[in-house]
Amino acid sequence: MIEQEVKRALPRLTLPGGLRINDVKTRRNSKKGARQVTGIVLGSDGNTYVGRHLKRRVRSQVHHLETGSERT
């Protein structure tokens, strides 16, 4: 299971140090549901996708760069 893999890998990381799993914020979903970490979504088919929120934010920033308008 991926959770055990992460728990084993965290203590071996040197940078950034002091990472730990916050069990209060940990959610466990079925394979049918999408799982999301830092804006990257792991779909039920096992492929990774950019999440809707991140995709919309990037699209907005590109629009503002292209039009020269300021974000509100």
mmCIF file as Biopython writes it, N, C-alpha, C and O atoms, coordinates in Angstrom:
data_model
#
loop_
_atom_site.group_PDB
_atom_site.id
_atom_site.type_symbol
_atom_site.label_atom_id
_atom_site.label_alt_id
_atom_site.label_comp_id
_atom_site.label_asym_id
_atom_site.label_entity_id
_atom_site.label_seq_id
_atom_site.pdbx_PDB_ins_code
_atom_site.Cartn_x
_atom_site.Cartn_y
_atom_site.Cartn_z
_atom_site.occupancy
_atom_site.B_iso_or_equiv
_atom_site.auth_seq_id
_atom_site.auth_asym_id
_atom_site.pdbx_PDB_model_num
ATOM 1   N N  . MET A ? 1  ? 0.849   -1.184 0.000   1.0 0.0 1  A 1 
ATOM 2   C CA . MET A ? 1  ? 0.000   0.000  0.000   1.0 0.0 1  A 1 
ATOM 3   C C  . MET A ? 1  ? 0.891   1.243  0.000   1.0 0.0 1  A 1 
ATOM 4   O O  . MET A ? 1  ? 1.948   1.264  0.631   1.0 0.0 1  A 1 
ATOM 5   N N  . ILE A ? 2  ? 0.457   2.256  -0.703  1.0 0.0 2  A 1 
ATOM 6   C CA . ILE A ? 2  ? 1.283   3.448  -0.879  1.0 0.0 2  A 1 
ATOM 7   C C  . ILE A ? 2  ? 1.538   4.177  0.434   1.0 0.0 2  A 1 
ATOM 8   O O  . ILE A ? 2  ? 2.599   4.773  0.618   1.0 0.0 2  A 1 
ATOM 9   N N  . GLU A ? 3  ? 0.574   4.133  1.345   1.0 0.0 3  A 1 
ATOM 10  C CA . GLU A ? 3  ? 0.746   4.842  2.622   1.0 0.0 3  A 1 
ATOM 11  C C  . GLU A ? 3  ? 1.945   4.300  3.400   1.0 0.0 3  A 1 
ATOM 12  O O  . GLU A ? 3  ? 2.710   5.071  3.979   1.0 0.0 3  A 1 
ATOM 13  N N  . GLN A ? 4  ? 2.108   2.995  3.414   1.0 0.0 4  A 1 
ATOM 14  C CA . GLN A ? 4  ? 3.254   2.410  4.118   1.0 0.0 4  A 1 
ATOM 15  C C  . GLN A ? 4  ? 4.566   2.771  3.413   1.0 0.0 4  A 1 
ATOM 16  O O  . GLN A ? 4  ? 5.582   3.003  4.068   1.0 0.0 4  A 1 
ATOM 17  N N  . GLU A ? 5  ? 4.540   2.816  2.085   1.0 0.0 5  A 1 
ATOM 18  C CA . GLU A ? 5  ? 5.738   3.201  1.322   1.0 0.0 5  A 1 
ATOM 19  C C  . GLU A ? 5  ? 6.162   4.623  1.678   1.0 0.0 5  A 1 
ATOM 20  O O  . GLU A ? 5  ? 7.346   4.896  1.873   1.0 0.0 5  A 1 
ATOM 21  N N  . VAL A ? 6  ? 5.199   5.512  1.761   1.0 0.0 6  A 1 
ATOM 22  C CA . VAL A ? 6  ? 5.494   6.914  2.091   1.0 0.0 6  A 1 
ATOM 23  C C  . VAL A ? 6  ? 6.038   7.006  3.516   1.0 0.0 6  A 1 
ATOM 24  O O  . VAL A ? 6  ? 7.011   7.717  3.768   1.0 0.0 6  A 1 
ATOM 25  N N  . LYS A ? 7  ? 5.410   6.290  4.443   1.0 0.0 7  A 1 
ATOM 26  C CA . LYS A ? 7  ? 5.867   6.334  5.835   1.0 0.0 7  A 1 
ATOM 27  C C  . LYS A ? 7  ? 7.293   5.805  5.974   1.0 0.0 7  A 1 
ATOM 28  O O  . LYS A ? 7  ? 8.052   6.281  6.819   1.0 0.0 7  A 1 
ATOM 29  N N  . ARG A ? 8  ? 7.660   4.824  5.152   1.0 0.0 8  A 1 
ATOM 30  C CA . ARG A ? 8  ? 9.030   4.306  5.191   1.0 0.0 8  A 1 
ATOM 31  C C  . ARG A ? 8  ? 10.016  5.276  4.543   1.0 0.0 8  A 1 
ATOM 32  O O  . ARG A ? 8  ? 11.165  5.370  4.974   1.0 0.0 8  A 1 
ATOM 33  N N  . ALA A ? 9  ? 9.578   5.995  3.516   1.0 0.0 9  A 1 
ATOM 34  C CA . ALA A ? 9  ? 10.472  6.877  2.768   1.0 0.0 9  A 1 
ATOM 35  C C  . ALA A ? 9  ? 10.714  8.208  3.480   1.0 0.0 9  A 1 
ATOM 36  O O  . ALA A ? 9  ? 11.802  8.772  3.365   1.0 0.0 9  A 1 
ATOM 37  N N  . LEU A ? 10 ? 9.731   8.718  4.208   1.0 0.0 10 A 1 
ATOM 38  C CA . LEU A ? 10 ? 9.860   10.040 4.837   1.0 0.0 10 A 1 
ATOM 39  C C  . LEU A ? 10 ? 11.082  10.186 5.739   1.0 0.0 10 A 1 
ATOM 40  O O  . LEU A ? 10 ? 11.791  11.185 5.618   1.0 0.0 10 A 1 
ATOM 41  N N  . PRO A ? 11 ? 11.363  9.243  6.636   1.0 0.0 11 A 1 
ATOM 42  C CA . PRO A ? 11 ? 12.527  9.431  7.510   1.0 0.0 11 A 1 
ATOM 43  C C  . PRO A ? 11 ? 13.867  9.454  6.759   1.0 0.0 11 A 1 
ATOM 44  O O  . PRO A ? 11 ? 14.848  10.001 7.263   1.0 0.0 11 A 1 
ATOM 45  N N  . ARG A ? 12 ? 13.911  8.870  5.572   1.0 0.0 12 A 1 
ATOM 46  C CA . ARG A ? 12 ? 15.159  8.832  4.802   1.0 0.0 12 A 1 
ATOM 47  C C  . ARG A ? 12 ? 15.415  10.113 4.019   1.0 0.0 12 A 1 
ATOM 48  O O  . ARG A ? 12 ? 16.527  10.323 3.535   1.0 0.0 12 A 1 
ATOM 49  N N  . LEU A ? 13 ? 14.410  10.974 3.886   1.0 0.0 13 A 1 
ATOM 50  C CA . LEU A ? 13 ? 14.580  12.214 3.133   1.0 0.0 13 A 1 
ATOM 51  C C  . LEU A ? 13 ? 15.444  13.190 3.915   1.0 0.0 13 A 1 
ATOM 52  O O  . LEU A ? 13 ? 15.261  13.371 5.119   1.0 0.0 13 A 1 
ATOM 53  N N  . THR A ? 14 ? 16.382  13.814 3.222   1.0 0.0 14 A 1 
ATOM 54  C CA . THR A ? 14 ? 17.217  14.817 3.878   1.0 0.0 14 A 1 
ATOM 55  C C  . THR A ? 14 ? 16.656  16.222 3.652   1.0 0.0 14 A 1 
ATOM 56  O O  . THR A ? 14 ? 16.694  17.057 4.556   1.0 0.0 14 A 1 
ATOM 57  N N  . LEU A ? 15 ? 16.146  16.481 2.469   1.0 0.0 15 A 1 
ATOM 58  C CA . LEU A ? 15 ? 15.539  17.785 2.164   1.0 0.0 15 A 1 
ATOM 59  C C  . LEU A ? 15 ? 14.178  17.565 1.564   1.0 0.0 15 A 1 
ATOM 60  O O  . LEU A ? 15 ? 14.081  16.722 0.673   1.0 0.0 15 A 1 
ATOM 61  N N  . PRO A ? 16 ? 13.165  18.202 1.937   1.0 0.0 16 A 1 
ATOM 62  C CA . PRO A ? 16 ? 13.084  19.009 3.137   1.0 0.0 16 A 1 
ATOM 63  C C  . PRO A ? 16 ? 12.981  18.109 4.360   1.0 0.0 16 A 1 
ATOM 64  O O  . PRO A ? 16 ? 12.285  17.094 4.339   1.0 0.0 16 A 1 
ATOM 65  N N  . GLY A ? 17 ? 13.660  18.478 5.400   1.0 0.0 17 A 1 
ATOM 66  C CA . GLY A ? 17 ? 13.690  17.666 6.603   1.0 0.0 17 A 1 
ATOM 67  C C  . GLY A ? 17 ? 12.449  17.857 7.461   1.0 0.0 17 A 1 
ATOM 68  O O  . GLY A ? 17 ? 11.741  18.857 7.342   1.0 0.0 17 A 1 
ATOM 69  N N  . GLY A ? 18 ? 12.202  16.900 8.310   1.0 0.0 18 A 1 
ATOM 70  C CA . GLY A ? 18 ? 11.115  17.008 9.275   1.0 0.0 18 A 1 
ATOM 71  C C  . GLY A ? 18 ? 9.728   16.771 8.720   1.0 0.0 18 A 1 
ATOM 72  O O  . GLY A ? 18 ? 8.740   17.102 9.376   1.0 0.0 18 A 1 
ATOM 73  N N  . LEU A ? 19 ? 9.628   16.204 7.523   1.0 0.0 19 A 1 
ATOM 74  C CA . LEU A ? 19 ? 8.301   15.934 6.978   1.0 0.0 19 A 1 
ATOM 75  C C  . LEU A ? 19 ? 7.662   14.789 7.744   1.0 0.0 19 A 1 
ATOM 76  O O  . LEU A ? 19 ? 8.331   13.832 8.134   1.0 0.0 19 A 1 
ATOM 77  N N  . ARG A ? 20 ? 6.377   14.901 7.949   1.0 0.0 20 A 1 
ATOM 78  C CA . ARG A ? 20 ? 5.643   13.814 8.580   1.0 0.0 20 A 1 
ATOM 79  C C  . ARG A ? 20 ? 4.213   13.829 8.064   1.0 0.0 20 A 1 
ATOM 80  O O  . ARG A ? 20 ? 3.732   14.856 7.585   1.0 0.0 20 A 1 
ATOM 81  N N  . ILE A ? 21 ? 3.545   12.714 8.160   1.0 0.0 21 A 1 
ATOM 82  C CA . ILE A ? 21 ? 2.173   12.600 7.699   1.0 0.0 21 A 1 
ATOM 83  C C  . ILE A ? 21 ? 1.247   13.148 8.781   1.0 0.0 21 A 1 
ATOM 84  O O  . ILE A ? 21 ? 1.345   12.766 9.947   1.0 0.0 21 A 1 
ATOM 85  N N  . ASN A ? 22 ? 0.356   14.039 8.387   1.0 0.0 22 A 1 
ATOM 86  C CA . ASN A ? 22 ? -0.632  14.587 9.297   1.0 0.0 22 A 1 
ATOM 87  C C  . ASN A ? 22 ? -1.888  13.714 9.165   1.0 0.0 22 A 1 
ATOM 88  O O  . ASN A ? 22 ? -2.650  13.853 8.208   1.0 0.0 22 A 1 
ATOM 89  N N  . ASP A ? 23 ? -2.092  12.826 10.122  1.0 0.0 23 A 1 
ATOM 90  C CA . ASP A ? 23 ? -3.214  11.892 10.058  1.0 0.0 23 A 1 
ATOM 91  C C  . ASP A ? 23 ? -4.568  12.591 10.051  1.0 0.0 23 A 1 
ATOM 92  O O  . ASP A ? 23 ? -5.545  12.048 9.537   1.0 0.0 23 A 1 
ATOM 93  N N  . VAL A ? 24 ? -4.632  13.798 10.622  1.0 0.0 24 A 1 
ATOM 94  C CA . VAL A ? 24 ? -5.896  14.540 10.624  1.0 0.0 24 A 1 
ATOM 95  C C  . VAL A ? 24 ? -6.280  14.939 9.201   1.0 0.0 24 A 1 
ATOM 96  O O  . VAL A ? 24 ? -7.463  14.976 8.863   1.0 0.0 24 A 1 
ATOM 97  N N  . LYS A ? 25 ? -5.285  15.235 8.368   1.0 0.0 25 A 1 
ATOM 98  C CA . LYS A ? 25 ? -5.554  15.679 7.003   1.0 0.0 25 A 1 
ATOM 99  C C  . LYS A ? 25 ? -5.497  14.542 5.981   1.0 0.0 25 A 1 
ATOM 100 O O  . LYS A ? 25 ? -5.749  14.759 4.796   1.0 0.0 25 A 1 
ATOM 101 N N  . THR A ? 26 ? -5.172  13.356 6.428   1.0 0.0 26 A 1 
ATOM 102 C CA . THR A ? 26 ? -5.042  12.224 5.517   1.0 0.0 26 A 1 
ATOM 103 C C  . THR A ? 26 ? -6.418  11.684 5.167   1.0 0.0 26 A 1 
ATOM 104 O O  . THR A ? 26 ? -7.242  11.423 6.044   1.0 0.0 26 A 1 
ATOM 105 N N  . ARG A ? 27 ? -6.654  11.519 3.864   1.0 0.0 27 A 1 
ATOM 106 C CA . ARG A ? 27 ? -7.916  10.947 3.407   1.0 0.0 27 A 1 
ATOM 107 C C  . ARG A ? 27 ? -7.618  9.684  2.616   1.0 0.0 27 A 1 
ATOM 108 O O  . ARG A ? 27 ? -6.665  9.628  1.839   1.0 0.0 27 A 1 
ATOM 109 N N  . ARG A ? 28 ? -8.429  8.698  2.821   1.0 0.0 28 A 1 
ATOM 110 C CA . ARG A ? 28 ? -8.289  7.442  2.084   1.0 0.0 28 A 1 
ATOM 111 C C  . ARG A ? 28 ? -9.523  7.271  1.219   1.0 0.0 28 A 1 
ATOM 112 O O  . ARG A ? 28 ? -10.648 7.267  1.718   1.0 0.0 28 A 1 
ATOM 113 N N  . ASN A ? 29 ? -9.308  7.130  -0.077  1.0 0.0 29 A 1 
ATOM 114 C CA . ASN A ? 29 ? -10.414 7.016  -1.027  1.0 0.0 29 A 1 
ATOM 115 C C  . ASN A ? 29 ? -10.351 5.678  -1.740  1.0 0.0 29 A 1 
ATOM 116 O O  . ASN A ? 29 ? -9.314  5.016  -1.775  1.0 0.0 29 A 1 
ATOM 117 N N  . SER A ? 30 ? -11.461 5.306  -2.292  1.0 0.0 30 A 1 
ATOM 118 C CA . SER A ? 30 ? -11.492 4.083  -3.086  1.0 0.0 30 A 1 
ATOM 119 C C  . SER A ? 30 ? -10.787 4.318  -4.414  1.0 0.0 30 A 1 
ATOM 120 O O  . SER A ? 30 ? -10.491 5.456  -4.779  1.0 0.0 30 A 1 
ATOM 121 N N  . LYS A ? 31 ? -10.526 3.244  -5.123  1.0 0.0 31 A 1 
ATOM 122 C CA . LYS A ? 31 ? -9.869  3.372  -6.427  1.0 0.0 31 A 1 
ATOM 123 C C  . LYS A ? 31 ? -10.717 4.146  -7.417  1.0 0.0 31 A 1 
ATOM 124 O O  . LYS A ? 31 ? -10.184 4.757  -8.343  1.0 0.0 31 A 1 
ATOM 125 N N  . LYS A ? 32 ? -12.042 4.130  -7.236  1.0 0.0 32 A 1 
ATOM 126 C CA . LYS A ? 32 ? -12.915 4.843  -8.166  1.0 0.0 32 A 1 
ATOM 127 C C  . LYS A ? 32 ? -12.747 6.349  -8.049  1.0 0.0 32 A 1 
ATOM 128 O O  . LYS A ? 32 ? -12.919 7.071  -9.032  1.0 0.0 32 A 1 
ATOM 129 N N  . GLY A ? 33 ? -12.414 6.826  -6.863  1.0 0.0 33 A 1 
ATOM 130 C CA . GLY A ? 33 ? -12.281 8.260  -6.657  1.0 0.0 33 A 1 
ATOM 131 C C  . GLY A ? 33 ? -10.901 8.747  -7.060  1.0 0.0 33 A 1 
ATOM 132 O O  . GLY A ? 33 ? -9.927  7.995  -7.021  1.0 0.0 33 A 1 
ATOM 133 N N  . ALA A ? 34 ? -10.827 10.006 -7.446  1.0 0.0 34 A 1 
ATOM 134 C CA . ALA A ? 34 ? -9.535  10.594 -7.800  1.0 0.0 34 A 1 
ATOM 135 C C  . ALA A ? 34 ? -8.797  10.972 -6.529  1.0 0.0 34 A 1 
ATOM 136 O O  . ALA A ? 34 ? -9.407  11.419 -5.557  1.0 0.0 34 A 1 
ATOM 137 N N  . ARG A ? 35 ? -7.486  10.793 -6.536  1.0 0.0 35 A 1 
ATOM 138 C CA . ARG A ? 35 ? -6.652  11.178 -5.400  1.0 0.0 35 A 1 
ATOM 139 C C  . ARG A ? 35 ? -5.792  12.352 -5.836  1.0 0.0 35 A 1 
ATOM 140 O O  . ARG A ? 35 ? -5.258  12.359 -6.945  1.0 0.0 35 A 1 
ATOM 141 N N  . GLN A ? 36 ? -5.658  13.338 -4.969  1.0 0.0 36 A 1 
ATOM 142 C CA . GLN A ? 36 ? -4.964  14.565 -5.334  1.0 0.0 36 A 1 
ATOM 143 C C  . GLN A ? 36 ? -3.871  14.887 -4.334  1.0 0.0 36 A 1 
ATOM 144 O O  . GLN A ? 36 ? -4.071  14.825 -3.121  1.0 0.0 36 A 1 
ATOM 145 N N  . VAL A ? 37 ? -2.697  15.236 -4.876  1.0 0.0 37 A 1 
ATOM 146 C CA . VAL A ? 37 ? -1.570  15.669 -4.058  1.0 0.0 37 A 1 
ATOM 147 C C  . VAL A ? 37 ? -0.954  16.876 -4.743  1.0 0.0 37 A 1 
ATOM 148 O O  . VAL A ? 37 ? -0.555  16.790 -5.904  1.0 0.0 37 A 1 
ATOM 149 N N  . THR A ? 38 ? -0.873  17.977 -4.057  1.0 0.0 38 A 1 
ATOM 150 C CA . THR A ? 38 ? -0.275  19.235 -4.537  1.0 0.0 38 A 1 
ATOM 151 C C  . THR A ? 38 ? -0.732  19.622 -5.944  1.0 0.0 38 A 1 
ATOM 152 O O  . THR A ? 38 ? 0.075   20.050 -6.770  1.0 0.0 38 A 1 
ATOM 153 N N  . GLY A ? 39 ? -2.017  19.472 -6.209  1.0 0.0 39 A 1 
ATOM 154 C CA . GLY A ? 39 ? -2.548  19.891 -7.501  1.0 0.0 39 A 1 
ATOM 155 C C  . GLY A ? 39 ? -2.452  18.843 -8.582  1.0 0.0 39 A 1 
ATOM 156 O O  . GLY A ? 39 ? -3.035  19.018 -9.652  1.0 0.0 39 A 1 
ATOM 157 N N  . ILE A ? 40 ? -1.741  17.765 -8.343  1.0 0.0 40 A 1 
ATOM 158 C CA . ILE A ? 40 ? -1.645  16.679 -9.312  1.0 0.0 40 A 1 
ATOM 159 C C  . ILE A ? 40 ? -2.650  15.609 -8.902  1.0 0.0 40 A 1 
ATOM 160 O O  . ILE A ? 40 ? -2.695  15.199 -7.742  1.0 0.0 40 A 1 
ATOM 161 N N  . VAL A ? 41 ? -3.456  15.162 -9.863  1.0 0.0 41 A 1 
ATOM 162 C CA . VAL A ? 41 ? -4.513  14.196 -9.581  1.0 0.0 41 A 1 
ATOM 163 C C  . VAL A ? 41 ? -4.108  12.847 -10.141 1.0 0.0 41 A 1 
ATOM 164 O O  . VAL A ? 41 ? -3.677  12.744 -11.289 1.0 0.0 41 A 1 
ATOM 165 N N  . LEU A ? 42 ? -4.247  11.823 -9.330  1.0 0.0 42 A 1 
ATOM 166 C CA . LEU A ? 42 ? -4.041  10.452 -9.779  1.0 0.0 42 A 1 
ATOM 167 C C  . LEU A ? 42 ? -5.420  9.894  -10.078 1.0 0.0 42 A 1 
ATOM 168 O O  . LEU A ? 42 ? -6.221  9.668  -9.170  1.0 0.0 42 A 1 
ATOM 169 N N  . GLY A ? 43 ? -5.693  9.673  -11.360 1.0 0.0 43 A 1 
ATOM 170 C CA . GLY A ? 43 ? -7.005  9.186  -11.771 1.0 0.0 43 A 1 
ATOM 171 C C  . GLY A ? 43 ? -7.184  7.718  -11.459 1.0 0.0 43 A 1 
ATOM 172 O O  . GLY A ? 43 ? -6.229  7.018  -11.121 1.0 0.0 43 A 1 
ATOM 173 N N  . SER A ? 44 ? -8.413  7.260  -11.576 1.0 0.0 44 A 1 
ATOM 174 C CA . SER A ? 44 ? -8.711  5.861  -11.298 1.0 0.0 44 A 1 
ATOM 175 C C  . SER A ? 44 ? -8.040  4.938  -12.301 1.0 0.0 44 A 1 
ATOM 176 O O  . SER A ? 44 ? -7.900  3.742  -12.043 1.0 0.0 44 A 1 
ATOM 177 N N  . ASP A ? 45 ? -7.620  5.481  -13.452 1.0 0.0 45 A 1 
ATOM 178 C CA . ASP A ? 45 ? -6.920  4.670  -14.448 1.0 0.0 45 A 1 
ATOM 179 C C  . ASP A ? 45 ? -5.421  4.590  -14.176 1.0 0.0 45 A 1 
ATOM 180 O O  . ASP A ? 45 ? -4.692  3.940  -14.925 1.0 0.0 45 A 1 
ATOM 181 N N  . GLY A ? 46 ? -4.949  5.252  -13.103 1.0 0.0 46 A 1 
ATOM 182 C CA . GLY A ? 46 ? -3.532  5.204  -12.741 1.0 0.0 46 A 1 
ATOM 183 C C  . GLY A ? 46 ? -2.694  6.293  -13.385 1.0 0.0 46 A 1 
ATOM 184 O O  . GLY A ? 46 ? -1.509  6.414  -13.073 1.0 0.0 46 A 1 
ATOM 185 N N  . ASN A ? 47 ? -3.272  7.088  -14.275 1.0 0.0 47 A 1 
ATOM 186 C CA . ASN A ? 47 ? -2.547  8.179  -14.921 1.0 0.0 47 A 1 
ATOM 187 C C  . ASN A ? 47 ? -2.631  9.441  -14.071 1.0 0.0 47 A 1 
ATOM 188 O O  . ASN A ? 47 ? -3.562  9.611  -13.284 1.0 0.0 47 A 1 
ATOM 189 N N  . THR A ? 48 ? -1.645  10.324 -14.240 1.0 0.0 48 A 1 
ATOM 190 C CA . THR A ? 48 ? -1.649  11.584 -13.500 1.0 0.0 48 A 1 
ATOM 191 C C  . THR A ? 48 ? -2.187  12.703 -14.383 1.0 0.0 48 A 1 
ATOM 192 O O  . THR A ? 48 ? -1.975  12.724 -15.596 1.0 0.0 48 A 1 
ATOM 193 N N  . TYR A ? 49 ? -2.885  13.624 -13.744 1.0 0.0 49 A 1 
ATOM 194 C CA . TYR A ? 49 ? -3.489  14.752 -14.431 1.0 0.0 49 A 1 
ATOM 195 C C  . TYR A ? 49 ? -3.285  16.007 -13.594 1.0 0.0 49 A 1 
ATOM 196 O O  . TYR A ? 49 ? -3.044  15.933 -12.389 1.0 0.0 49 A 1 
ATOM 197 N N  . VAL A ? 50 ? -3.384  17.162 -14.252 1.0 0.0 50 A 1 
ATOM 198 C CA . VAL A ? 50 ? -3.360  18.433 -13.535 1.0 0.0 50 A 1 
ATOM 199 C C  . VAL A ? 50 ? -4.774  18.653 -13.021 1.0 0.0 50 A 1 
ATOM 200 O O  . VAL A ? 50 ? -5.740  18.487 -13.766 1.0 0.0 50 A 1 
ATOM 201 N N  . GLY A ? 51 ? -4.902  19.023 -11.761 1.0 0.0 51 A 1 
ATOM 202 C CA . GLY A ? 51 ? -6.217  19.244 -11.168 1.0 0.0 51 A 1 
ATOM 203 C C  . GLY A ? 51 ? -6.935  20.432 -11.772 1.0 0.0 51 A 1 
ATOM 204 O O  . GLY A ? 51 ? -6.305  21.328 -12.335 1.0 0.0 51 A 1 
ATOM 205 N N  . ARG A ? 52 ? -8.243  20.440 -11.656 1.0 0.0 52 A 1 
ATOM 206 C CA . ARG A ? 52 ? -9.078  21.486 -12.242 1.0 0.0 52 A 1 
ATOM 207 C C  . ARG A ? 52 ? -8.703  22.867 -11.719 1.0 0.0 52 A 1 
ATOM 208 O O  . ARG A ? 52 ? -8.611  23.820 -12.493 1.0 0.0 52 A 1 
ATOM 209 N N  . HIS A ? 53 ? -8.486  22.980 -10.404 1.0 0.0 53 A 1 
ATOM 210 C CA . HIS A ? 53 ? -8.169  24.284 -9.806  1.0 0.0 53 A 1 
ATOM 211 C C  . HIS A ? 53 ? -6.842  24.821 -10.359 1.0 0.0 53 A 1 
ATOM 212 O O  . HIS A ? 53 ? -6.755  25.991 -10.731 1.0 0.0 53 A 1 
ATOM 213 N N  . LEU A ? 54 ? -5.823  23.979 -10.414 1.0 0.0 54 A 1 
ATOM 214 C CA . LEU A ? 54 ? -4.522  24.408 -10.925 1.0 0.0 54 A 1 
ATOM 215 C C  . LEU A ? 54 ? -4.608  24.746 -12.412 1.0 0.0 54 A 1 
ATOM 216 O O  . LEU A ? 54 ? -4.014  25.724 -12.866 1.0 0.0 54 A 1 
ATOM 217 N N  . LYS A ? 55 ? -5.341  23.946 -13.157 1.0 0.0 55 A 1 
ATOM 218 C CA . LYS A ? 55 ? -5.490  24.196 -14.589 1.0 0.0 55 A 1 
ATOM 219 C C  . LYS A ? 55 ? -6.157  25.551 -14.839 1.0 0.0 55 A 1 
ATOM 220 O O  . LYS A ? 55 ? -5.729  26.302 -15.715 1.0 0.0 55 A 1 
ATOM 221 N N  . ARG A ? 56 ? -7.193  25.858 -14.076 1.0 0.0 56 A 1 
ATOM 222 C CA . ARG A ? 56 ? -7.884  27.146 -14.236 1.0 0.0 56 A 1 
ATOM 223 C C  . ARG A ? 56 ? -6.991  28.309 -13.834 1.0 0.0 56 A 1 
ATOM 224 O O  . ARG A ? 56 ? -7.019  29.363 -14.470 1.0 0.0 56 A 1 
ATOM 225 N N  . ARG A ? 57 ? -6.197  28.123 -12.779 1.0 0.0 57 A 1 
ATOM 226 C CA . ARG A ? 57 ? -5.301  29.193 -12.336 1.0 0.0 57 A 1 
ATOM 227 C C  . ARG A ? 57 ? -4.235  29.482 -13.392 1.0 0.0 57 A 1 
ATOM 228 O O  . ARG A ? 57 ? -3.940  30.643 -13.675 1.0 0.0 57 A 1 
ATOM 229 N N  . VAL A ? 58 ? -3.665  28.440 -13.967 1.0 0.0 58 A 1 
ATOM 230 C CA . VAL A ? 58 ? -2.640  28.622 -15.009 1.0 0.0 58 A 1 
ATOM 231 C C  . VAL A ? 58 ? -3.264  29.276 -16.237 1.0 0.0 58 A 1 
ATOM 232 O O  . VAL A ? 58 ? -2.677  30.183 -16.827 1.0 0.0 58 A 1 
ATOM 233 N N  . ARG A ? 59 ? -4.446  28.820 -16.620 1.0 0.0 59 A 1 
ATOM 234 C CA . ARG A ? 59 ? -5.123  29.405 -17.785 1.0 0.0 59 A 1 
ATOM 235 C C  . ARG A ? 59 ? -5.391  30.885 -17.563 1.0 0.0 59 A 1 
ATOM 236 O O  . ARG A ? 59 ? -5.243  31.691 -18.481 1.0 0.0 59 A 1 
ATOM 237 N N  . SER A ? 60 ? -5.783  31.244 -16.347 1.0 0.0 60 A 1 
ATOM 238 C CA . SER A ? 60 ? -6.035  32.640 -16.011 1.0 0.0 60 A 1 
ATOM 239 C C  . SER A ? 60 ? -4.759  33.466 -16.101 1.0 0.0 60 A 1 
ATOM 240 O O  . SER A ? 60 ? -4.767  34.570 -16.647 1.0 0.0 60 A 1 
ATOM 241 N N  . GLN A ? 61 ? -3.669  32.936 -15.571 1.0 0.0 61 A 1 
ATOM 242 C CA . GLN A ? 61 ? -2.394  33.663 -15.608 1.0 0.0 61 A 1 
ATOM 243 C C  . GLN A ? 61 ? -1.909  33.861 -17.035 1.0 0.0 61 A 1 
ATOM 244 O O  . GLN A ? 61 ? -1.394  34.928 -17.368 1.0 0.0 61 A 1 
ATOM 245 N N  . VAL A ? 62 ? -2.065  32.850 -17.884 1.0 0.0 62 A 1 
ATOM 246 C CA . VAL A ? 62 ? -1.675  32.985 -19.294 1.0 0.0 62 A 1 
ATOM 247 C C  . VAL A ? 62 ? -2.522  34.064 -19.959 1.0 0.0 62 A 1 
ATOM 248 O O  . VAL A ? 62 ? -2.001  34.883 -20.716 1.0 0.0 62 A 1 
ATOM 249 N N  . HIS A ? 63 ? -3.815  34.067 -19.682 1.0 0.0 63 A 1 
ATOM 250 C CA . HIS A ? 63 ? -4.694  35.089 -20.254 1.0 0.0 63 A 1 
ATOM 251 C C  . HIS A ? 63 ? -4.244  36.490 -19.856 1.0 0.0 63 A 1 
ATOM 252 O O  . HIS A ? 63 ? -4.180  37.388 -20.695 1.0 0.0 63 A 1 
ATOM 253 N N  . HIS A ? 64 ? -3.929  36.674 -18.565 1.0 0.0 64 A 1 
ATOM 254 C CA . HIS A ? 64 ? -3.510  37.988 -18.091 1.0 0.0 64 A 1 
ATOM 255 C C  . HIS A ? 64 ? -2.173  38.400 -18.701 1.0 0.0 64 A 1 
ATOM 256 O O  . HIS A ? 64 ? -1.954  39.585 -18.953 1.0 0.0 64 A 1 
ATOM 257 N N  . LEU A ? 65 ? -1.289  37.458 -18.938 1.0 0.0 65 A 1 
ATOM 258 C CA . LEU A ? 65 ? -0.023  37.776 -19.597 1.0 0.0 65 A 1 
ATOM 259 C C  . LEU A ? 65 ? -0.247  38.175 -21.054 1.0 0.0 65 A 1 
ATOM 260 O O  . LEU A ? 65 ? 0.367   39.119 -21.550 1.0 0.0 65 A 1 
ATOM 261 N N  . GLU A ? 66 ? -1.132  37.447 -21.732 1.0 0.0 66 A 1 
ATOM 262 C CA . GLU A ? 66 ? -1.385  37.730 -23.139 1.0 0.0 66 A 1 
ATOM 263 C C  . GLU A ? 66 ? -2.100  39.067 -23.349 1.0 0.0 66 A 1 
ATOM 264 O O  . GLU A ? 66 ? -1.821  39.773 -24.318 1.0 0.0 66 A 1 
ATOM 265 N N  . THR A ? 67 ? -3.004  39.409 -22.461 1.0 0.0 67 A 1 
ATOM 266 C CA . THR A ? 67 ? -3.781  40.638 -22.638 1.0 0.0 67 A 1 
ATOM 267 C C  . THR A ? 67 ? -3.128  41.839 -21.975 1.0 0.0 67 A 1 
ATOM 268 O O  . THR A ? 67 ? -3.512  42.977 -22.244 1.0 0.0 67 A 1 
ATOM 269 N N  . GLY A ? 68 ? -2.147  41.605 -21.113 1.0 0.0 68 A 1 
ATOM 270 C CA . GLY A ? 68 ? -1.490  42.696 -20.416 1.0 0.0 68 A 1 
ATOM 271 C C  . GLY A ? 68 ? -2.342  43.292 -19.314 1.0 0.0 68 A 1 
ATOM 272 O O  . GLY A ? 68 ? -2.026  44.354 -18.777 1.0 0.0 68 A 1 
ATOM 273 N N  . SER A ? 69 ? -3.423  42.606 -18.980 1.0 0.0 69 A 1 
ATOM 274 C CA . SER A ? 69 ? -4.307  43.122 -17.925 1.0 0.0 69 A 1 
ATOM 275 C C  . SER A ? 69 ? -3.814  42.649 -16.558 1.0 0.0 69 A 1 
ATOM 276 O O  . SER A ? 69 ? -3.090  41.660 -16.439 1.0 0.0 69 A 1 
ATOM 277 N N  . GLU A ? 70 ? -4.224  43.380 -15.549 1.0 0.0 70 A 1 
ATOM 278 C CA . GLU A ? 70 ? -3.845  42.996 -14.184 1.0 0.0 70 A 1 
ATOM 279 C C  . GLU A ? 70 ? -4.896  42.067 -13.629 1.0 0.0 70 A 1 
ATOM 280 O O  . GLU A ? 70 ? -6.080  42.164 -13.951 1.0 0.0 70 A 1 
ATOM 281 N N  . ARG A ? 71 ? -4.434  41.165 -12.785 1.0 0.0 71 A 1 
ATOM 282 C CA . ARG A ? 71 ? -5.369  40.271 -12.113 1.0 0.0 71 A 1 
ATOM 283 C C  . ARG A ? 71 ? -6.078  41.031 -11.015 1.0 0.0 71 A 1 
ATOM 284 O O  . ARG A ? 71 ? -5.520  41.940 -10.401 1.0 0.0 71 A 1 
ATOM 285 N N  . THR A ? 72 ? -7.313  40.645 -10.780 1.0 0.0 72 A 1 
ATOM 286 C CA . THR A ? 72 ? -8.078  41.276 -9.694  1.0 0.0 72 A 1 
ATOM 287 C C  . THR A ? 72 ? -8.228  40.331 -8.546  1.0 0.0 72 A 1 
ATOM 288 O O  . THR A ? 72 ? -8.842  40.679 -7.537  1.0 0.0 72 A 1 
#
